[in-house]
Amino acid sequence: MTLLIIGGSGFLGGELVRRATAAGHAVVATFVTRPGAPVDAEWLPMDVRRPGEVASAVDRLRPTVVINTASRASDWATTAEGAVRVAVAAERGGARLVHVSSDAVFSGARVHYDESARPDPVTPYGAAKAAAETAIGVLVPGAVVARTSLVIGDGASAHESLVHEMAAGRRDGVLFTDDIRCPVHVADLASALLELAFSDRAGVCHVAGADAVSRYELGVLVARRDGLDPAALPAGRRADLSIPGALDVRLDSARTRRVLRTRLRGAREFLASPGSGAEPR
C-alpha cells in the first residue's frame, strides 16, 4: 500500500510524511525545490503545474492513496489547475484522493459554515481553492475535500514566525482583532487527514479547531506559550484597512468530529503550554 503525499516538503505535508511513515505506510512525497527531512520516505521532484510530471508519477507509482496539500497562494496554475491534474490522475489510477482545501473559499458573510455551505470566495486564493473543489466534486465524487483553517504548530508555522518577528520589532504591521478563524494544530490535522484517507468518507469535510479566535488573540496565545511579551504585539482592525478578504469565517467541524478518533483541539488548549504537539487523543 503506497501513500503519495503531494507537497510533502511543506509544513502540513511534512507532518503527514512523518505520521504516515511512523504508522508503517510506504510513503512517496513530492517536492518542487528541495526534499523534506530525511525520514523513511521516497522523495520525488514533481511540479503540479506540469501535466506530464503528475500523470507519469501516478502511473508509475500506482498509489493506493493520494493526499494533495500543494498550494501556492493565488497562483491559479498550482492551486486550481494543479489540484485538478492530481485529481484526474488519481481517479484514472484508481487511488483514493484527499484534497486539502481552505476556509478561504468563504466570504465571511454567514460567519458560521458547515459542510453544506456553498463557496463564495472574495480573494484570488479563495477563488482558486473553490474552483479546485468544484472540479474535484464533479470529476472524483468519491474523494474527500478537507477544508481547514489556520494551521499552527510548535513554532514552525507562518503565523507563529510572524508573531515572533513582530514581538521582536523585526516586522511591521498589525495583528487583526476582527479577523477570526478556527486554527488547528498541524498534528491534529495530519492525524485527521490520514484517518479520512483510510475511511469510506466522501465529499466535503471540515477539519478545523474547536475555538474561534482572532489573529490578534492567536498571536497573544503564541506569545505567552513562547515566553514573549504579548504587549509587544501591535493590534488593529482589518475593517479599517483596504485589505481584501473575509473577516469572520468559522468552520463548523461537528459532523466530521463525530466520525474521527482524532480530537481537533482548539487554539486555547493546544497553545496553553509548551509541548502542545503531543499525540492527539
ZADO-1210 file (C-alpha; in nm, 4 decimals, padded with zeros to 6 digits):
<atoms>
<atom x="00.0000" y="00.0000" z="00.0000" code="MET" pos="1"/>
<atom x="00.1609" y="00.3247" z="-00.1177" code="THR" pos="2"/>
<atom x="00.0652" y="00.6687" z="00.0064" code="LEU" pos="3"/>
<atom x="00.1535" y="00.9592" z="-00.2253" code="LEU" pos="4"/>
<atom x="00.1741" y="01.2943" z="-00.0468" code="ILE" pos="5"/>
<atom x="00.1754" y="01.5892" z="-00.2853" code="ILE" pos="6"/>
<atom x="00.3625" y="01.8807" z="-00.1279" code="GLY" pos="7"/>
<atom x="00.5417" y="01.6618" z="00.1251" code="GLY" pos="8"/>
<atom x="00.8143" y="01.9193" z="00.1878" code="SER" pos="9"/>
<atom x="00.5659" y="02.1770" z="00.3154" code="GLY" pos="10"/>
<atom x="00.4562" y="02.2387" z="00.6734" code="PHE" pos="11"/>
<atom x="00.1466" y="02.0170" z="00.6680" code="LEU" pos="12"/>
<atom x="00.2948" y="01.7770" z="00.4128" code="GLY" pos="13"/>
<atom x="00.5975" y="01.7144" z="00.6321" code="GLY" pos="14"/>
<atom x="00.3790" y="01.6264" z="00.9298" code="GLU" pos="15"/>
<atom x="00.1808" y="01.3870" z="00.7118" code="LEU" pos="16"/>
<atom x="00.5020" y="01.2201" z="00.5923" code="VAL" pos="17"/>
<atom x="00.6259" y="01.1738" z="00.9494" code="ARG" pos="18"/>
<atom x="00.2986" y="01.0310" z="01.0737" code="ARG" pos="19"/>
<atom x="00.2362" y="00.8054" z="00.7752" code="ALA" pos="20"/>
<atom x="00.5850" y="00.6528" z="00.7853" code="THR" pos="21"/>
<atom x="00.5609" y="00.6067" z="01.1632" code="ALA" pos="22"/>
<atom x="00.2375" y="00.4134" z="01.1043" code="ALA" pos="23"/>
<atom x="00.4229" y="00.1796" z="00.8693" code="GLY" pos="24"/>
<atom x="00.2915" y="00.3048" z="00.5355" code="HIS" pos="25"/>
<atom x="00.5103" y="00.3098" z="00.2257" code="ALA" pos="26"/>
<atom x="00.5269" y="00.6824" z="00.1520" code="VAL" pos="27"/>
<atom x="00.6308" y="00.8763" z="-00.1566" code="VAL" pos="28"/>
<atom x="00.6405" y="01.2523" z="-00.1009" code="ALA" pos="29"/>
<atom x="00.6799" y="01.5197" z="-00.3661" code="THR" pos="30"/>
<atom x="00.8703" y="01.8462" z="-00.3589" code="PHE" pos="31"/>
<atom x="00.9388" y="02.1328" z="-00.6007" code="VAL" pos="32"/>
<atom x="01.2658" y="02.2866" z="-00.4818" code="THR" pos="33"/>
<atom x="01.4109" y="02.0529" z="-00.2184" code="ARG" pos="34"/>
<atom x="01.3027" y="01.7376" z="-00.0333" code="PRO" pos="35"/>
<atom x="01.1890" y="01.7439" z="00.3252" code="GLY" pos="36"/>
<atom x="01.3511" y="01.5967" z="00.6325" code="ALA" pos="37"/>
<atom x="01.5330" y="01.2653" z="00.5766" code="PRO" pos="38"/>
<atom x="01.2669" y="01.0288" z="00.7066" code="VAL" pos="39"/>
<atom x="01.1799" y="00.6838" z="00.5821" code="ASP" pos="40"/>
<atom x="01.0086" y="00.8014" z="00.2644" code="ALA" pos="41"/>
<atom x="01.0905" y="00.8229" z="-00.1052" code="GLU" pos="42"/>
<atom x="01.1245" y="01.1824" z="-00.2241" code="TRP" pos="43"/>
<atom x="01.0109" y="01.2675" z="-00.5753" code="LEU" pos="44"/>
<atom x="01.0599" y="01.6012" z="-00.7554" code="PRO" pos="45"/>
<atom x="00.7258" y="01.6995" z="-00.9069" code="MET" pos="46"/>
<atom x="00.5550" y="02.0237" z="-01.0056" code="ASP" pos="47"/>
<atom x="00.1754" y="02.0013" z="-01.0304" code="VAL" pos="48"/>
<atom x="00.1841" y="02.2802" z="-01.2896" code="ARG" pos="49"/>
<atom x="00.3399" y="02.0310" z="-01.5345" code="ARG" pos="50"/>
<atom x="00.0794" y="01.7795" z="-01.6534" code="PRO" pos="51"/>
<atom x="00.3317" y="01.5215" z="-01.7681" code="GLY" pos="52"/>
<atom x="00.5018" y="01.5039" z="-01.4281" code="GLU" pos="53"/>
<atom x="00.1780" y="01.4437" z="-01.2404" code="VAL" pos="54"/>
<atom x="00.0447" y="01.1789" z="-01.4775" code="ALA" pos="55"/>
<atom x="00.3715" y="00.9884" z="-01.5065" code="SER" pos="56"/>
<atom x="00.4281" y="00.9849" z="-01.1295" code="ALA" pos="57"/>
<atom x="00.0848" y="00.8418" z="-01.0554" code="VAL" pos="58"/>
<atom x="00.1057" y="00.5938" z="-01.3425" code="ASP" pos="59"/>
<atom x="00.4435" y="00.4680" z="-01.2223" code="ARG" pos="60"/>
<atom x="00.3722" y="00.4554" z="-00.8502" code="LEU" pos="61"/>
<atom x="00.0135" y="00.3324" z="-00.8614" code="ARG" pos="62"/>
<atom x="-00.0533" y="00.4695" z="-00.5121" code="PRO" pos="63"/>
<atom x="-00.3398" y="00.3448" z="-00.3007" code="THR" pos="64"/>
<atom x="-00.3979" y="00.6910" z="-00.1549" code="VAL" pos="65"/>
<atom x="-00.3109" y="01.0405" z="-00.2767" code="VAL" pos="66"/>
<atom x="-00.3203" y="01.3354" z="-00.0356" code="ILE" pos="67"/>
<atom x="-00.2776" y="01.6710" z="-00.2042" code="ASN" pos="68"/>
<atom x="-00.1512" y="01.9516" z="00.0206" code="THR" pos="69"/>
<atom x="00.0058" y="02.1561" z="-00.2608" code="ALA" pos="70"/>
<atom x="-00.0988" y="02.5209" z="-00.2754" code="SER" pos="71"/>
<atom x="00.0675" y="02.8479" z="-00.3653" code="ARG" pos="72"/>
<atom x="-00.1371" y="03.1494" z="-00.2586" code="ALA" pos="73"/>
<atom x="-00.3219" y="03.2938" z="-00.5585" code="SER" pos="74"/>
<atom x="-00.1168" y="03.1004" z="-00.8163" code="ASP" pos="75"/>
<atom x="-00.4016" y="02.9577" z="-01.0248" code="TRP" pos="76"/>
<atom x="-00.1743" y="02.7113" z="-01.2045" code="ALA" pos="77"/>
<atom x="-00.0822" y="02.5420" z="-00.8761" code="THR" pos="78"/>
<atom x="-00.3847" y="02.5912" z="-00.6534" code="THR" pos="79"/>
<atom x="-00.6601" y="02.5295" z="-00.9090" code="ALA" pos="80"/>
<atom x="-00.5254" y="02.3660" z="-01.2253" code="GLU" pos="81"/>
<atom x="-00.2617" y="02.1617" z="-01.0429" code="GLY" pos="82"/>
<atom x="-00.5192" y="02.0265" z="-00.7992" code="ALA" pos="83"/>
<atom x="-00.7409" y="01.9163" z="-01.0873" code="VAL" pos="84"/>
<atom x="-00.4470" y="01.7420" z="-01.2579" code="ARG" pos="85"/>
<atom x="-00.3766" y="01.5493" z="-00.9400" code="VAL" pos="86"/>
<atom x="-00.7436" y="01.4545" z="-00.9070" code="ALA" pos="87"/>
<atom x="-00.7697" y="01.3315" z="-01.2667" code="VAL" pos="88"/>
<atom x="-00.4513" y="01.1264" z="-01.2321" code="ALA" pos="89"/>
<atom x="-00.5667" y="00.9741" z="-00.9017" code="ALA" pos="90"/>
<atom x="-00.9057" y="00.8812" z="-01.0452" code="GLU" pos="91"/>
<atom x="-00.7511" y="00.7264" z="-01.3536" code="ARG" pos="92"/>
<atom x="-00.5103" y="00.5259" z="-01.1383" code="GLY" pos="93"/>
<atom x="-00.7823" y="00.4051" z="-00.9005" code="GLY" pos="94"/>
<atom x="-00.6331" y="00.5846" z="-00.5993" code="ALA" pos="95"/>
<atom x="-00.8244" y="00.7244" z="-00.3043" code="ARG" pos="96"/>
<atom x="-00.7965" y="01.1068" z="-00.3060" code="LEU" pos="97"/>
<atom x="-00.7882" y="01.3502" z="-00.0164" code="VAL" pos="98"/>
<atom x="-00.7654" y="01.7126" z="-00.1285" code="HIS" pos="99"/>
<atom x="-00.6815" y="01.9795" z="00.1294" code="VAL" pos="100"/>
<atom x="-00.8855" y="02.2964" z="00.0848" code="SER" pos="101"/>
<atom x="-00.9311" y="02.6127" z="00.2893" code="SER" pos="102"/>
<atom x="-01.1793" y="02.8351" z="00.4689" code="ASP" pos="103"/>
<atom x="-01.0701" y="03.0983" z="00.2143" code="ALA" pos="104"/>
<atom x="-01.3486" y="02.9664" z="-00.0120" code="VAL" pos="105"/>
<atom x="-01.5920" y="03.1663" z="00.2046" code="PHE" pos="106"/>
<atom x="-01.6636" y="03.5403" z="00.2170" code="SER" pos="107"/>
<atom x="-01.7492" y="03.5551" z="00.5865" code="GLY" pos="108"/>
<atom x="-02.0967" y="03.6915" z="00.5155" code="ALA" pos="109"/>
<atom x="-02.2561" y="03.3992" z="00.7036" code="ARG" pos="110"/>
<atom x="-01.9814" y="03.3689" z="00.9697" code="VAL" pos="111"/>
<atom x="-02.0692" y="03.0060" z="01.0518" code="HIS" pos="112"/>
<atom x="-02.0166" y="02.7498" z="00.7744" code="TYR" pos="113"/>
<atom x="-02.0866" y="02.3776" z="00.7782" code="ASP" pos="114"/>
<atom x="-02.0033" y="02.1285" z="00.5027" code="GLU" pos="115"/>
<atom x="-02.3214" y="02.2071" z="00.3075" code="SER" pos="116"/>
<atom x="-02.2231" y="02.5736" z="00.2590" code="ALA" pos="117"/>
<atom x="-02.1533" y="02.6842" z="-00.0971" code="ARG" pos="118"/>
<atom x="-01.8232" y="02.8641" z="-00.1656" code="PRO" pos="119"/>
<atom x="-01.8446" y="03.2406" z="-00.2185" code="ASP" pos="120"/>
<atom x="-01.4778" y="03.3486" z="-00.2283" code="PRO" pos="121"/>
<atom x="-01.3667" y="03.7107" z="-00.2257" code="VAL" pos="122"/>
<atom x="-00.9925" y="03.6655" z="-00.2936" code="THR" pos="123"/>
<atom x="-00.7965" y="03.5117" z="-00.5827" code="PRO" pos="124"/>
<atom x="-00.6664" y="03.2392" z="-00.3492" code="TYR" pos="125"/>
<atom x="-01.0183" y="03.1576" z="-00.2336" code="GLY" pos="126"/>
<atom x="-01.1391" y="03.1507" z="-00.5935" code="ALA" pos="127"/>
<atom x="-00.8627" y="02.9072" z="-00.6915" code="ALA" pos="128"/>
<atom x="-00.9448" y="02.6815" z="-00.3978" code="LYS" pos="129"/>
<atom x="-01.3159" y="02.6951" z="-00.4790" code="ALA" pos="130"/>
<atom x="-01.2514" y="02.6095" z="-00.8437" code="ALA" pos="131"/>
<atom x="-01.0478" y="02.3065" z="-00.7399" code="ALA" pos="132"/>
<atom x="-01.3207" y="02.1927" z="-00.5013" code="GLU" pos="133"/>
<atom x="-01.5871" y="02.2217" z="-00.7693" code="THR" pos="134"/>
<atom x="-01.3889" y="02.0303" z="-01.0302" code="ALA" pos="135"/>
<atom x="-01.2932" y="01.7535" z="-00.7870" code="ILE" pos="136"/>
<atom x="-01.6542" y="01.7145" z="-00.6734" code="GLY" pos="137"/>
<atom x="-01.7595" y="01.6517" z="-01.0335" code="VAL" pos="138"/>
<atom x="-01.4603" y="01.4501" z="-01.1554" code="LEU" pos="139"/>
<atom x="-01.3901" y="01.2422" z="-00.8431" code="VAL" pos="140"/>
<atom x="-01.7114" y="01.2174" z="-00.6399" code="PRO" pos="141"/>
<atom x="-01.5553" y="00.9613" z="-00.4056" code="GLY" pos="142"/>
<atom x="-01.2798" y="01.1998" z="-00.2985" code="ALA" pos="143"/>
<atom x="-01.2566" y="01.3798" z="00.0334" code="VAL" pos="144"/>
<atom x="-01.2299" y="01.7590" z="00.0156" code="VAL" pos="145"/>
<atom x="-01.0961" y="01.8583" z="00.3573" code="ALA" pos="146"/>
<atom x="-01.1418" y="02.2274" z="00.4349" code="ARG" pos="147"/>
<atom x="-00.9256" y="02.3581" z="00.7136" code="THR" pos="148"/>
<atom x="-00.8240" y="02.6893" z="00.8690" code="SER" pos="149"/>
<atom x="-00.5014" y="02.8455" z="01.0001" code="LEU" pos="150"/>
<atom x="-00.2528" y="02.5649" z="01.0616" code="VAL" pos="151"/>
<atom x="-00.0397" y="02.6122" z="01.3734" code="ILE" pos="152"/>
<atom x="00.2431" y="02.4019" z="01.5135" code="GLY" pos="153"/>
<atom x="00.5070" y="02.4210" z="01.7821" code="ASP" pos="154"/>
<atom x="00.6875" y="02.7202" z="01.6362" code="GLY" pos="155"/>
<atom x="00.7323" y="02.6442" z="01.2676" code="ALA" pos="156"/>
<atom x="00.4120" y="02.7762" z="01.1131" code="SER" pos="157"/>
<atom x="00.3908" y="03.1037" z="00.9211" code="ALA" pos="158"/>
<atom x="00.1701" y="03.2709" z="01.1818" code="HIS" pos="159"/>
<atom x="00.3983" y="03.1722" z="01.4678" code="GLU" pos="160"/>
<atom x="00.7005" y="03.3104" z="01.2818" code="SER" pos="161"/>
<atom x="00.5094" y="03.6339" z="01.2190" code="LEU" pos="162"/>
<atom x="00.4301" y="03.6684" z="01.5900" code="VAL" pos="163"/>
<atom x="00.7959" y="03.6216" z="01.6836" code="HIS" pos="164"/>
<atom x="00.9104" y="03.8783" z="01.4290" code="GLU" pos="165"/>
<atom x="00.6510" y="04.1332" z="01.5421" code="MET" pos="166"/>
<atom x="00.7303" y="04.0782" z="01.9103" code="ALA" pos="167"/>
<atom x="01.0982" y="04.1406" z="01.8338" code="ALA" pos="168"/>
<atom x="01.0227" y="04.4531" z="01.6299" code="GLY" pos="169"/>
<atom x="01.1558" y="04.2985" z="01.3083" code="ARG" pos="170"/>
<atom x="00.8227" y="04.3120" z="01.1254" code="ARG" pos="171"/>
<atom x="00.5830" y="04.5979" z="01.0666" code="ASP" pos="172"/>
<atom x="00.2067" y="04.5682" z="01.0571" code="GLY" pos="173"/>
<atom x="-00.0663" y="04.4664" z="01.2994" code="VAL" pos="174"/>
<atom x="-00.2477" y="04.1531" z="01.4103" code="LEU" pos="175"/>
<atom x="-00.6170" y="04.1945" z="01.3387" code="PHE" pos="176"/>
<atom x="-00.8673" y="04.1814" z="01.6220" code="THR" pos="177"/>
<atom x="-01.1615" y="04.1371" z="01.3828" code="ASP" pos="178"/>
<atom x="-01.0147" y="03.8662" z="01.1553" code="ASP" pos="179"/>
<atom x="-01.1462" y="03.5444" z="01.3096" code="ILE" pos="180"/>
<atom x="-01.0723" y="03.1841" z="01.2192" code="ARG" pos="181"/>
<atom x="-01.0692" y="02.8361" z="01.3798" code="CYS" pos="182"/>
<atom x="-00.6978" y="02.7453" z="01.3967" code="PRO" pos="183"/>
<atom x="-00.5967" y="02.3791" z="01.4022" code="VAL" pos="184"/>
<atom x="-00.2774" y="02.2163" z="01.5257" code="HIS" pos="185"/>
<atom x="-00.0789" y="02.0547" z="01.2454" code="VAL" pos="186"/>
<atom x="-00.0543" y="01.7279" z="01.4421" code="ALA" pos="187"/>
<atom x="-00.4333" y="01.7077" z="01.4792" code="ASP" pos="188"/>
<atom x="-00.4911" y="01.7994" z="01.1152" code="LEU" pos="189"/>
<atom x="-00.2436" y="01.5444" z="00.9798" code="ALA" pos="190"/>
<atom x="-00.3856" y="01.2710" z="01.2004" code="SER" pos="191"/>
<atom x="-00.7394" y="01.3535" z="01.0891" code="ALA" pos="192"/>
<atom x="-00.6435" y="01.3569" z="00.7202" code="LEU" pos="193"/>
<atom x="-00.4859" y="01.0135" z="00.7487" code="LEU" pos="194"/>
<atom x="-00.7989" y="00.8852" z="00.9192" code="GLU" pos="195"/>
<atom x="-01.0139" y="01.0216" z="00.6398" code="LEU" pos="196"/>
<atom x="-00.7788" y="00.8774" z="00.3786" code="ALA" pos="197"/>
<atom x="-00.8360" y="00.5266" z="00.5084" code="PHE" pos="198"/>
<atom x="-01.2094" y="00.5667" z="00.5673" code="SER" pos="199"/>
<atom x="-01.5099" y="00.5426" z="00.3382" code="ASP" pos="200"/>
<atom x="-01.5970" y="00.9115" z="00.3735" code="ARG" pos="201"/>
<atom x="-01.6563" y="01.1174" z="00.0602" code="ALA" pos="202"/>
<atom x="-01.7314" y="01.4795" z="-00.0164" code="GLY" pos="203"/>
<atom x="-01.6574" y="01.7888" z="00.1893" code="VAL" pos="204"/>
<atom x="-01.5286" y="01.7523" z="00.5451" code="CYS" pos="205"/>
<atom x="-01.4431" y="02.0410" z="00.7761" code="HIS" pos="206"/>
<atom x="-01.1259" y="01.9785" z="00.9764" code="VAL" pos="207"/>
<atom x="-01.0664" y="02.2852" z="01.1910" code="ALA" pos="208"/>
<atom x="-01.0015" y="02.3605" z="01.5561" code="GLY" pos="209"/>
<atom x="-01.2706" y="02.3948" z="01.8204" code="ALA" pos="210"/>
<atom x="-01.2028" y="02.7624" z="01.9065" code="ASP" pos="211"/>
<atom x="-01.2860" y="03.0718" z="01.7029" code="ALA" pos="212"/>
<atom x="-01.0146" y="03.3286" z="01.7745" code="VAL" pos="213"/>
<atom x="-00.8910" y="03.6477" z="01.6133" code="SER" pos="214"/>
<atom x="-00.5444" y="03.6659" z="01.4651" code="ARG" pos="215"/>
<atom x="-00.4523" y="03.9004" z="01.7493" code="TYR" pos="216"/>
<atom x="-00.5756" y="03.6610" z="02.0188" code="GLU" pos="217"/>
<atom x="-00.3926" y="03.3798" z="01.8419" code="LEU" pos="218"/>
<atom x="-00.0774" y="03.5915" z="01.8491" code="GLY" pos="219"/>
<atom x="-00.1175" y="03.6558" z="02.2215" code="VAL" pos="220"/>
<atom x="-00.1583" y="03.2818" z="02.2852" code="LEU" pos="221"/>
<atom x="00.1569" y="03.2066" z="02.0851" code="VAL" pos="222"/>
<atom x="00.3497" y="03.4799" z="02.2667" code="ALA" pos="223"/>
<atom x="00.2511" y="03.3518" z="02.6091" code="ARG" pos="224"/>
<atom x="00.3403" y="02.9943" z="02.5198" code="ARG" pos="225"/>
<atom x="00.6799" y="03.1007" z="02.3877" code="ASP" pos="226"/>
<atom x="00.7698" y="03.3376" z="02.6696" code="GLY" pos="227"/>
<atom x="00.7289" y="03.6564" z="02.4651" code="LEU" pos="228"/>
<atom x="00.5678" y="03.9800" z="02.5767" code="ASP" pos="229"/>
<atom x="00.2111" y="03.9961" z="02.4388" code="PRO" pos="230"/>
<atom x="00.2142" y="04.3722" z="02.4939" code="ALA" pos="231"/>
<atom x="00.4736" y="04.3994" z="02.2171" code="ALA" pos="232"/>
<atom x="00.2233" y="04.2748" z="01.9593" code="LEU" pos="233"/>
<atom x="00.0543" y="04.5538" z="01.7607" code="PRO" pos="234"/>
<atom x="-00.3230" y="04.5234" z="01.7262" code="ALA" pos="235"/>
<atom x="-00.5558" y="04.6702" z="01.4661" code="GLY" pos="236"/>
<atom x="-00.8773" y="04.6172" z="01.2742" code="ARG" pos="237"/>
<atom x="-00.8777" y="04.4766" z="00.9257" code="ARG" pos="238"/>
<atom x="-01.2067" y="04.6521" z="00.8564" code="ALA" pos="239"/>
<atom x="-01.0270" y="04.9857" z="00.8894" code="ASP" pos="240"/>
<atom x="-00.7813" y="04.8999" z="00.6108" code="LEU" pos="241"/>
<atom x="-00.8244" y="04.8389" z="00.2393" code="SER" pos="242"/>
<atom x="-00.7190" y="04.4758" z="00.2528" code="ILE" pos="243"/>
<atom x="-00.9397" y="04.2312" z="00.0609" code="PRO" pos="244"/>
<atom x="-01.0548" y="03.9138" z="00.2278" code="GLY" pos="245"/>
<atom x="-01.3094" y="03.7694" z="00.4643" code="ALA" pos="246"/>
<atom x="-01.3274" y="03.8859" z="00.8247" code="LEU" pos="247"/>
<atom x="-01.5100" y="03.6270" z="01.0356" code="ASP" pos="248"/>
<atom x="-01.5108" y="03.2704" z="00.8994" code="VAL" pos="249"/>
<atom x="-01.5861" y="02.9876" z="01.1419" code="ARG" pos="250"/>
<atom x="-01.5796" y="02.6333" z="01.0071" code="LEU" pos="251"/>
<atom x="-01.8329" y="02.4078" z="01.1777" code="ASP" pos="252"/>
<atom x="-01.6496" y="02.0734" z="01.2038" code="SER" pos="253"/>
<atom x="-01.9083" y="01.8991" z="01.4239" code="ALA" pos="254"/>
<atom x="-02.0133" y="01.6426" z="01.1633" code="ARG" pos="255"/>
<atom x="-01.6555" y="01.5407" z="01.0863" code="THR" pos="256"/>
<atom x="-01.5607" y="01.5309" z="01.4556" code="ARG" pos="257"/>
<atom x="-01.8284" y="01.2683" z="01.5145" code="ARG" pos="258"/>
<atom x="-01.6565" y="01.0221" z="01.2793" code="VAL" pos="259"/>
<atom x="-01.2963" y="01.0883" z="01.3839" code="LEU" pos="260"/>
<atom x="-01.0931" y="00.9309" z="01.6620" code="ARG" pos="261"/>
<atom x="-00.8586" y="01.2301" z="01.6437" code="THR" pos="262"/>
<atom x="-00.9666" y="01.5153" z="01.8680" code="ARG" pos="263"/>
<atom x="-00.9497" y="01.8526" z="01.6956" code="LEU" pos="264"/>
<atom x="-00.8332" y="02.0738" z="01.9791" code="ARG" pos="265"/>
<atom x="-00.8955" y="02.4458" z="01.9983" code="GLY" pos="266"/>
<atom x="-00.6151" y="02.7029" z="01.9955" code="ALA" pos="267"/>
<atom x="-00.6727" y="02.7959" z="02.3584" code="ARG" pos="268"/>
<atom x="-00.5975" y="02.4352" z="02.4502" code="GLU" pos="269"/>
<atom x="-00.3065" y="02.3471" z="02.2232" code="PHE" pos="270"/>
<atom x="-00.1324" y="02.6795" z="02.2869" code="LEU" pos="271"/>
<atom x="-00.1872" y="02.6681" z="02.6620" code="ALA" pos="272"/>
<atom x="00.1604" y="02.5415" z="02.7444" code="SER" pos="273"/>
<atom x="00.4865" y="02.4188" z="02.5892" code="PRO" pos="274"/>
<atom x="00.4878" y="02.0712" z="02.4372" code="GLY" pos="275"/>
<atom x="00.1457" y="02.1217" z="02.2779" code="SER" pos="276"/>
<atom x="00.2260" y="01.8884" z="01.9902" code="GLY" pos="277"/>
<atom x="00.1591" y="01.5730" z="02.1900" code="ALA" pos="278"/>
<atom x="-00.0336" y="01.2941" z="02.0237" code="GLU" pos="279"/>
<atom x="-00.3988" y="01.3945" z="01.9801" code="PRO" pos="280"/>
<atom x="-00.6314" y="01.1879" z="02.1980" code="ARG" pos="281"/>
</atoms>
